[in-house]
């Protein structure tokens, strides 16, 4: 192999003949290295900053980049490169366009053929409005991107309940420049039922660089929760938000965040639905848990601080925990041990088990899952 590349917090690095050479630098992140244009000696890569993304080429000899990042618009791109690196299948979406697939010449990154322009599946429907923006993190300096979805028949004179959808962990960016700014179908559905839907990408989430992700190192869930509370403070500043009716929902790391927010901030969150939550990082798979928490031996205080069983007595609101009995990622021991802690503390969460599913609910049972989640918010928020 003559050379290879990898992505980093602010650019790409190229290895050739045993030497390391940094090829790119900027306030954006190389999210994917697609391959190499053998004729032009260029690395083809995808970069992202905030809600903007795009494809680029950088020459390995002189470091010249095909276009300035500032030319990128709000969008979400992925790609597949031809063997020679001459052509690129560019797959992307924007806030209002669900899917476009173009054939692109990597010489100038201009479209040579449009392969697909998908129609909106919501054509003809009254849709909620979506706003994006930034607020400051709990550190007072870092900008965090948020998405706020309002009902289609929004009346600024009314007070609306809010559901915060959270993931919050590494390897995920929930607020994007892509279709619906990353909102899920369930968000749209609940907005149609009269809820304001809110999501913020806290520190520790993806595509913002190493320092942003490292802010949560060895204390998973702590700084993330503080940032989520900053999001709620922003919500409470809006005259149309009912600050007494704020709920939260998430799955996996988002389930951990949901449970943690209900326990650490019981005066803020009235209702929570946590799916497949991590309760004790000591139970979680080591290749993930120890990457972000270190080992229990080297970080005992961190594991203790982040163990939600120790907070079971602080539950005040309505919390539904959903778990799959075949979950081999976040094993049922998490939820079962938390339930025992709640019994000991005399607090009363709700529990629902999905038989024969792993780390989420698939197939037709997924309809039941979202009906269950929806009903819980309708009954309690």
C-alpha positions in Angstrom: 0.0 0.0 0.0 1.5 3.3 -1.1 -0.5 5.5 1.3 -3.6 5.7 3.5 -5.6 8.4 5.2 -7.6 8.8 8.3 -9.9 11.5 9.6 -9.2 13.7 12.6 -10.8 16.6 14.5 -9.8 19.3 12.1 -8.7 17.6 8.9 -7.1 14.6 7.3 -3.6 13.0 7.6 -1.8 11.1 4.9 0.7 8.4 5.3 3.3 7.8 2.5 6.6 6.0 2.6 6.5 5.8 6.4 6.0 9.6 6.8 3.0 11.5 8.2 1.7 14.5 6.4 -1.3 16.6 7.4 -3.2 17.5 4.3 -6.1 19.6 5.6 -6.9 22.0 8.4 -10.0 24.0 9.2 -12.9 24.5 11.6 -14.7 21.5 10.1 -14.4 17.7 10.6 -13.4 15.0 8.1 -16.3 12.6 8.6 -15.4 10.1 5.9 -12.5 9.3 3.6 -14.1 7.9 0.4 -11.0 7.0 -1.6 -8.2 8.1 -3.9 -8.2 9.6 -7.4 -5.2 7.7 -8.8 -4.7 10.0 -11.9 -4.9 13.3 -10.0 -3.3 12.0 -6.8 -6.1 13.4 -4.7 -7.8 12.1 -1.6 -11.6 12.3 -1.8 -13.4 13.0 1.5 -16.5 14.2 3.1 -16.4 17.0 5.7 -19.0 18.5 8.0 -19.4 21.6 10.2 -22.6 22.2 12.1 -25.5 21.7 9.6 -23.3 22.0 6.5 -21.5 19.2 4.7 -20.0 18.3 1.4 -17.4 16.3 -0.6 -13.9 17.5 -1.4 -10.6 16.5 -3.0 -7.2 17.3 -1.6 -4.0 16.9 -3.5 -1.4 14.8 -1.6 1.5 16.8 -3.1 0.6 20.4 -2.6 -2.4 20.2 -0.2 -4.7 22.1 -2.5 -8.4 21.5 -1.8 -11.0 21.5 -4.6 -13.3 24.1 -3.0 -13.6 26.2 0.1 -15.8 24.7 2.8 -17.7 28.0 2.9 -19.3 27.0 -0.4 -21.2 24.2 1.3 -24.9 24.6 2.1 -26.9 23.1 4.9 -27.2 19.5 3.8 -26.2 15.9 4.8 -24.0 14.1 2.3 -22.6 10.6 1.9 -20.8 9.1 -1.1 -19.4 6.1 -3.0 -16.3 6.5 -5.1 -15.5 4.7 -8.3 -12.4 2.5 -8.4 -10.3 5.1 -10.1 -11.6 8.0 -8.0 -12.9 9.8 -11.1 -16.6 9.6 -10.4 -18.6 9.9 -7.2 -22.1 8.8 -6.3 -23.3 11.7 -4.2 -26.2 10.9 -2.0 -27.7 13.8 0.0 -30.7 15.4 1.5 -31.6 18.9 2.6 -34.2 20.2 5.1 -36.9 20.2 2.4 -35.6 17.6 0.0 -35.7 13.9 1.3 -33.2 12.4 -1.2 -31.1 13.3 -4.2 -28.5 11.0 -5.8 -26.2 12.5 -8.4 -23.2 11.2 -10.4 -20.4 13.7 -9.8 -17.1 14.2 -11.6 -14.4 14.6 -8.9 -12.4 16.9 -11.1 -14.7 19.8 -10.4 -17.4 18.2 -8.3 -20.1 19.1 -10.8 -23.1 17.0 -11.4 -22.9 14.9 -14.6 -26.2 13.1 -14.2 -29.1 13.1 -11.8 -30.0 9.6 -10.8 -32.8 10.3 -8.3 -34.7 13.2 -7.0 -37.2 11.8 -4.5 -40.6 13.3 -3.9 -41.6 14.3 -0.4 -43.6 11.6 1.3 -45.5 14.4 3.1 -46.6 16.1 0.0 -50.2 17.4 0.5 -50.1 17.2 4.3 -50.2 20.0 6.8 -46.7 19.8 8.2 -45.2 21.2 11.4 -42.6 24.0 11.1 -39.0 23.4 12.0 -36.5 25.9 13.3 -32.8 25.5 14.0 -30.4 27.6 15.9 -27.7 27.6 18.6 -27.5 28.2 22.3 -24.5 28.2 24.7 -23.6 25.0 26.5 -23.3 24.8 30.2 -19.6 25.8 29.9 -20.8 29.2 28.7 -18.7 29.2 25.5 -19.6 26.3 23.3 -22.3 26.6 20.7 -24.9 23.8 20.6 -27.2 23.2 17.7 -30.9 22.7 18.4 -34.0 21.8 16.4 -37.5 23.0 17.4 -40.6 21.6 15.8 -44.0 23.4 16.2 -47.4 22.1 15.3 -48.8 23.0 11.9 -51.6 25.0 13.5 -49.3 26.7 15.9 -50.9 29.5 17.9 -48.3 31.8 19.7 -51.0 32.8 22.2 -51.3 29.2 23.5 -49.1 27.2 25.9 -47.7 23.9 24.5 -46.2 20.9 26.3 -42.7 19.9 25.1 -41.1 16.6 24.5 -37.3 16.6 24.4 -36.0 13.8 22.2 -32.4 13.0 23.3 -29.6 10.7 22.3 -26.6 12.7 23.6 -23.9 10.1 23.2 -20.8 9.7 20.9 -21.2 8.7 17.2 -24.5 10.5 16.7 -25.6 13.9 15.5 -29.3 14.4 15.8 -29.6 17.9 14.5 -28.4 18.0 10.9 -28.7 19.9 7.6 -30.5 16.9 6.1 -34.1 15.9 5.6 -36.3 17.6 8.3 -33.1 18.7 10.0 -32.7 15.1 11.3 -36.2 14.9 12.8 -37.8 11.4 12.9 -41.3 10.5 11.8 -42.4 10.1 15.4 -41.4 13.7 16.1 -43.6 14.9 13.2 -46.4 12.7 14.4 -46.3 14.1 18.0 -46.0 17.7 16.7 -49.2 16.9 14.8 -50.8 16.0 18.1 -50.0 19.4 19.6 -46.6 18.9 21.2 -43.5 21.0 20.6 -40.6 18.7 19.8 -37.1 19.7 20.8 -33.7 18.2 20.3 -30.2 19.6 21.1 -26.8 18.0 20.4 -25.0 18.3 23.7 -21.2 18.2 24.2 -20.0 14.7 23.7 -22.0 14.1 20.5 -20.6 13.6 17.1 -19.1 15.7 14.3 -17.8 18.6 16.4 -14.2 17.5 16.9 -12.1 15.9 19.7 -12.4 18.6 22.3 -16.2 18.7 22.0 -16.4 14.9 22.4 -13.8 14.7 25.2 -15.9 17.1 27.4 -17.7 14.1 28.8 -14.7 11.7 29.2 -14.9 9.5 32.3 -18.2 11.1 33.4 -20.7 10.0 30.9 -24.1 11.6 31.3 -23.0 14.4 33.6 -22.0 17.3 31.3 -24.5 16.1 28.7 -27.3 16.5 31.2 -26.1 20.0 32.1 -26.3 21.0 28.4 -29.8 19.4 28.1 -30.9 21.6 31.0 -29.6 24.7 29.1 -31.8 23.6 26.3 -34.8 23.5 28.7 -33.9 26.9 30.0 -34.1 28.2 26.5 -37.5 26.5 26.1 -38.8 28.1 29.2 -37.8 31.5 27.9 -40.3 31.1 25.0 -43.8 32.5 25.8 -45.6 29.6 24.2 -44.0 26.8 26.2 -45.8 25.3 29.2 -42.8 25.0 31.6 -44.8 22.7 33.9 -45.3 20.1 31.1 -41.8 19.1 29.8 -41.1 15.4 29.0 -38.1 13.5 27.7 -37.6 10.4 25.6 -34.6 8.5 24.2 -33.2 5.0 23.5 -29.9 3.3 24.4 -27.6 6.2 25.4 -30.7 8.3 25.0 -32.4 5.9 27.5 -29.5 6.6 29.9 -29.9 10.3 29.4 -33.7 10.2 29.8 -33.4 8.3 33.1 -30.6 10.5 34.4 -32.5 13.7 33.6 -35.6 12.4 35.4 -33.5 11.6 38.4 -31.0 14.5 38.5 -33.5 17.2 37.5 -36.9 16.0 38.9 -38.1 19.6 39.2 -37.7 20.1 35.4 -38.9 16.9 33.7 -42.4 15.7 34.5 -42.5 12.6 32.2 -39.8 10.3 30.7 -39.8 7.3 28.5 -36.4 5.5 28.5 -35.8 2.7 26.0 -33.0 0.1 26.6 -31.2 2.4 29.1 -27.6 2.1 30.3 -27.9 2.2 34.1 -24.5 1.1 35.3 -21.5 1.5 32.9 -19.9 -1.4 34.7 -22.4 -3.6 33.0 -21.9 -2.2 29.6 -19.7 -3.7 26.8 -16.1 -2.9 27.5 -15.0 -1.8 24.0 -17.5 1.2 24.3 -17.8 1.8 28.0 -14.1 1.7 28.8 -13.3 3.8 25.7 -15.2 6.7 27.3 -15.1 5.9 31.0 -11.7 4.2 31.4 -11.8 1.0 33.5 -13.7 0.7 36.8 -10.4 0.2 38.5 -8.9 3.5 37.2 -12.1 5.6 37.5 -14.1 4.3 40.5 -15.5 7.7 41.3 -16.7 8.2 37.7 -18.5 4.9 37.7 -20.1 5.6 41.0 -21.2 9.1 40.0 -22.7 7.9 36.7 -24.4 4.8 38.2 -28.1 5.7 38.1 -29.0 3.1 40.7 -27.5 5.5 43.3 -30.1 8.1 42.3 -33.2 5.8 42.4 -34.6 7.6 45.4 -34.7 10.9 43.6 -37.5 9.9 41.1 -40.5 12.2 41.4 -42.2 12.2 38.0 -43.6 9.5 35.7 -40.9 7.3 34.3 -41.5 4.4 31.9 -38.6 2.1 31.2 -38.9 -0.1 28.1 -36.5 -3.0 27.6 -36.2 -6.0 25.2 -35.7 -9.4 26.9 -33.1 -10.4 24.2 -31.1 -7.2 24.4 -27.4 -8.2 24.0 -26.1 -4.7 23.8 -27.6 -3.2 26.9 -28.4 -6.4 28.8 -31.6 -6.5 30.9 -29.5 -6.6 34.0 -29.3 -2.7 33.7 -33.1 -2.3 34.0 -33.6 -5.1 36.5 -31.0 -3.8 38.9 -32.5 -0.3 38.6 -35.9 -1.7 39.4 -34.5 -3.3 42.6 -32.9 0.0 43.6 -36.3 1.7 43.1 -38.0 -0.9 45.3 -35.4 -0.4 48.0 -35.8 3.4 47.7 -39.6 3.2 47.5 -39.9 5.0 44.2 -42.3 3.8 41.5 -41.2 3.8 37.8 -43.2 1.9 35.2 -41.8 -1.0 33.2 -42.6 -2.7 29.9 -40.8 -5.6 28.3 -40.8 -6.5 24.6 -40.3 -10.3 24.2 -38.0 -11.7 21.5 -36.4 -8.4 20.5 -32.8 -7.2 20.9 -31.5 -3.7 21.3 -34.7 -2.1 19.9 -38.1 -3.1 18.6 -38.3 -4.1 14.9 -41.0 -5.2 12.5 -44.7 -4.7 13.2 -44.1 -4.6 17.0 -42.5 -1.2 16.4 -46.0 0.2 15.8 -47.0 -1.1 19.2 -43.8 0.5 20.7 -44.6 4.0 19.4 -48.2 3.6 20.4 -47.1 2.7 23.9 -44.7 5.7 24.1 -47.4 8.1 22.7 -50.0 6.9 25.1 -47.7 7.3 28.1 -47.1 11.0 27.2 -50.8 11.6 26.5 -51.7 10.1 29.9 -49.1 11.8 32.0 -47.8 15.0 30.4 
